[in-house]
Amino acid sequence: MARILVVDDEIGIRELLSEILYDEGHTVEVAENAAQARAARLRARPDLVLLDIWMPDTDGVSLLKEWASQGLLDMPVVMMSGHATVDTALEATRIGAVDFLEKPITMQKLLQTVASGLERVVVPPKVPAMAAAPRVGGAPAVSADVGVVANAQNRMQAPASAIQGEQGGSHLGSISLELPLREARDEFERIYFEYHLARENYSMTRVSERTGLERTHLYRKLKQLGIDASARRRSHNNQ
């Protein structure tokens, strides 16, 4: 199943689409504006983005252009709107959107479009090479953004000892890399949420803030993974 990012400023739309996609087994992250969408895209590349055109801060077409100019448009993006013109839809397609959903969105149309979008292979447009960074004190200056990306890349590179098991089997920590993708992802997410639950003393509010999931989606995700947060909290408090 896929990791899908839903970007829409209307909470009703976000919850409806999330419910449908969760029921289909997808992992869903939501964003109510462009700022949250940018943060979600930088945390992990989604397999598909459902992006509303009309949003109060930065509209969806502008965000699409931004991702394309930064070389971040390497995932299929489906635009959504109830008021878009043909010209707007064509512009979004020219920039790199793979499809368009007109609101109100029916369940059948949503699932068909998502399935079709997930089959698309998107090659990001080439980004012009940046000029050499100015030197400060004889050393090249490095922007804060470059440092953040470098640190993130370093954290993603697991040492060989963590990947190679004792008997030659492939593991990442306790997760077998021989598992089907969905099972391996579920195991990772189970470890991830158990870690944050323990770290935040089983406060669902703090875990929600830490993981970037709305509380409703957090409860649903924990249930899907078989994690009983209330039972863990009682056990933790009794210790």
C-alpha positions in Angstrom: 0.0 0.0 0.0 1.0 3.6 -0.5 1.9 6.7 1.6 -0.4 9.4 0.5 -0.3 13.1 1.4 -3.7 15.0 1.4 -3.4 18.8 1.3 -6.7 20.7 1.7 -7.7 23.6 3.9 -11.1 22.1 4.6 -11.0 19.7 7.5 -14.1 17.9 6.3 -12.4 17.1 3.0 -9.2 16.0 4.7 -11.1 13.7 7.1 -13.3 12.2 4.3 -10.4 11.4 2.0 -8.3 10.1 4.9 -11.1 7.8 6.0 -11.5 6.3 2.5 -7.8 5.9 1.9 -7.2 4.4 5.4 -9.9 1.8 4.8 -8.1 0.9 1.6 -4.9 0.2 3.6 -2.9 3.3 2.7 -0.9 5.3 5.1 -2.2 8.9 5.0 -0.7 12.2 6.2 -2.7 15.4 6.1 -1.8 19.1 5.7 -4.1 22.0 5.8 -1.9 24.5 4.1 1.3 24.8 1.9 3.6 25.2 4.9 2.5 21.9 6.4 2.7 20.3 3.0 6.3 21.5 2.6 7.2 20.0 5.9 5.5 16.7 5.2 7.3 16.5 1.8 10.7 17.1 3.4 10.1 14.5 6.1 9.5 11.7 3.6 8.6 11.6 0.0 4.9 10.5 -0.4 4.0 8.0 -3.0 1.2 10.3 -4.2 -0.1 13.8 -3.3 -3.7 15.0 -3.4 -3.4 18.7 -3.6 -6.2 21.3 -3.4 -5.8 24.3 -5.7 -7.5 27.0 -3.7 -5.8 27.5 -0.3 -5.6 30.7 1.8 -1.8 31.1 2.0 -0.2 29.6 -1.0 -2.4 28.0 -3.7 -1.8 24.5 -4.9 -0.6 25.5 -8.4 2.1 27.8 -6.8 3.2 25.0 -4.5 3.3 22.6 -7.5 5.6 25.1 -9.3 7.7 25.5 -6.2 8.3 21.7 -5.9 9.0 21.5 -9.7 11.6 24.4 -9.5 13.3 22.7 -6.5 13.5 19.2 -8.0 11.0 17.9 -5.5 8.3 17.0 -7.9 9.4 13.3 -8.1 6.0 11.9 -7.0 2.6 11.9 -8.8 0.4 14.9 -7.8 -3.3 15.0 -8.3 -4.9 18.4 -8.2 -8.3 18.9 -6.5 -10.8 21.8 -6.8 -14.5 22.6 -7.0 -14.0 25.9 -8.8 -11.0 25.5 -11.1 -11.2 26.6 -14.7 -10.0 24.5 -17.6 -7.0 26.9 -18.0 -6.0 26.2 -14.3 -6.2 22.4 -14.8 -4.2 22.6 -18.0 -1.5 24.8 -16.3 -1.2 22.3 -13.4 -0.8 19.5 -15.9 1.8 21.4 -17.8 3.8 22.0 -14.6 3.7 18.3 -13.7 0.3 17.2 -12.2 -0.8 13.8 -13.4 -4.5 14.2 -12.9 -7.3 16.4 -11.7 -10.2 15.6 -9.3 -13.3 17.8 -9.4 -15.2 18.3 -6.1 -17.4 16.9 -4.8 -15.3 13.8 -5.1 -17.0 10.5 -5.3 -15.4 7.4 -3.6 -15.3 5.5 -6.9 -13.6 8.4 -8.7 -11.1 8.9 -5.9 -10.0 5.3 -5.8 -9.7 5.1 -9.6 -7.6 8.3 -9.7 -5.4 7.2 -6.8 -4.8 3.8 -8.4 -4.0 5.3 -11.7 -1.7 7.9 -10.2 0.2 5.4 -8.2 1.1 3.6 -11.4 2.7 6.7 -12.9 6.4 7.1 -12.8 7.3 10.8 -12.3 10.8 12.1 -13.3 11.5 15.5 -11.6 12.4 18.4 -13.9 16.0 19.3 -14.0 17.0 22.1 -11.7 19.7 24.6 -12.9 23.0 24.1 -11.1 23.5 26.6 -8.4 26.4 29.0 -8.6 29.4 28.2 -6.4 28.9 29.3 -2.8 30.8 32.4 -1.7 33.9 31.7 0.5 34.0 33.0 4.0 37.4 33.0 5.6 38.8 30.8 2.8 36.1 28.1 3.2 33.0 27.8 1.1 29.9 29.1 2.9 27.2 26.5 3.4 23.6 27.6 3.8 21.5 26.4 6.7 19.2 24.5 4.3 22.1 22.5 2.9 23.2 21.6 6.4 19.8 20.4 7.3 19.6 18.2 4.2 23.1 16.8 4.8 22.2 15.9 8.4 19.0 14.2 7.3 20.9 12.2 4.7 23.4 11.1 7.3 20.7 10.0 9.6 19.2 7.9 6.8 22.4 6.1 6.1 22.3 3.1 8.4 25.6 1.4 9.2 26.3 -1.9 7.5 26.4 -3.6 10.9 22.7 -2.6 11.4 21.7 -4.0 8.0 23.6 -7.2 7.8 22.4 -9.9 10.2 24.7 -12.4 11.9 23.7 -15.2 9.6 23.9 -13.1 6.5 20.2 -12.2 6.6 19.3 -8.6 6.0 17.9 -6.6 8.9 17.4 -3.0 9.9 17.5 -3.2 13.7 14.8 -5.8 14.5 13.1 -5.4 11.1 13.8 -8.1 8.5 14.3 -6.6 5.1 13.1 -9.9 3.6 9.5 -9.0 4.6 7.0 -7.7 2.0 7.1 -3.9 1.9 3.8 -3.4 3.7 4.7 -5.7 6.6 8.1 -4.1 6.9 6.5 -0.6 6.9 4.0 -1.7 9.5 6.7 -3.1 11.7 8.7 0.2 11.4 5.7 2.3 12.2 4.9 0.1 15.2 8.4 0.7 16.6 8.2 4.4 15.7 4.9 5.0 17.6 5.8 2.8 20.6 9.0 4.9 20.9 7.1 8.2 20.8 4.4 7.0 23.2 7.0 6.0 25.8 9.0 9.2 25.2 5.9 11.4 25.7 4.6 9.4 28.7 1.6 8.2 26.6 0.2 11.7 26.2 -1.7 11.5 23.0 -1.7 15.3 22.6 2.1 15.4 22.7 2.5 12.3 20.5 0.1 13.9 18.0 2.2 17.1 17.9 5.5 15.1 17.7 4.4 12.9 14.8 2.4 15.5 12.9 -0.8 13.4 12.9 -4.2 14.7 14.0 -5.4 12.9 17.1 -8.2 11.1 15.2 -5.8 9.8 12.7 -3.3 8.9 15.4 -5.9 6.8 17.3 -6.8 5.1 14.0 -3.2 4.4 13.1 -2.4 2.9 16.5 -5.5 0.7 16.3 -4.4 -0.4 12.8 -1.0 -1.3 14.1 -2.5 -3.2 17.1 -1.1 -0.8 19.7 -3.4 -0.3 22.8 -2.1 3.1 24.0 -4.5 3.1 27.0 -3.3 -0.3 28.2 0.3 0.8 27.8 -0.4 4.0 29.8 -2.0 2.1 32.7 0.9 -0.4 32.8 3.4 2.5 32.7 1.6 4.4 35.5 1.5 1.2 37.7 5.3 0.7 37.5 
